[in-house]
Amino acid sequence: MRLVIAQCSVDYAGRLTAHLPMATRLIMLKSDGSVLIHSDGGSYKPLNWMTPPCTVRHIEPDAEQAEAGLTELWEVSQTKTGDRLVISIAEVLSDEAYEFGVDPGLVKDGVEAHLQELLAEHIETLGEGFSLVRREYMTAIGPVDILARDDGQKSVAVEIKRRGDIDGVEQLTRYLELMNRDPLLSPVQGVFAAQEIKPQARTLAEDRGIRCVVLDYDALRGMDDAETRLF
């Protein structure tokens, strides 16, 4: 991972446009190809980012840009969508690179682990004709909770959360991008499954072609009888 602290402005052009004026920010360039822009505030979420696969091109500023105080420009291009992130740098305060090695992946808490086990046992919850391939299907960046096949024998990657938020959708998106490069699996569809899915996460997932499924924990455990409910 490369961590750059710089005085910079950032312009994003894609399905929408966004501008971050000149300020001191942290630029993260991760080994998976993603680029994230952080400020010293605003919680843990980046101000702007580009997901892999993407390329970074270094551009010399023209005369007008140099006169305005810029020393270099980075153009980050998303390979699939053509979206662009242009980082205009006035001064680099720190530039460090670190080798993290292989990450063992997230260890699920008890509820998420049990949800994964139950859904694997009742994979037809996702749809008639679904079949389980395996749990914890390993990718280069960590294990997908469940790899399944639909009634047409197409691959389906399932990410399971207790509470589904945007980070979970981003995680599944990264898995799908890697898995769809494998000709033995492609095309791979995504399913984001959780006991509760936040509206923003559902909107992002559906925009990316990922299906959302709300899991009923009691029903999966066989403790909920729909015929005896009042509501």
Secondary structure by P-SEA (a helix, b strand, c coil): cccccccbbbbbbccbbbbbcccbbbbbbcccbbbbbbcccccccccccccccbbbbbbcccaaaaaacccbbbbbbcccccbbbbbbbccccbbbbbbbcccccccccaaaaaaaaaaaaacccccccccccccccccccccccccccccccbbbbbbbbccccaaaaaaaaaaaaaaaaccccccbbbbbbcccccaaaaaaaaaacbbbbbbcccccccccccccccc
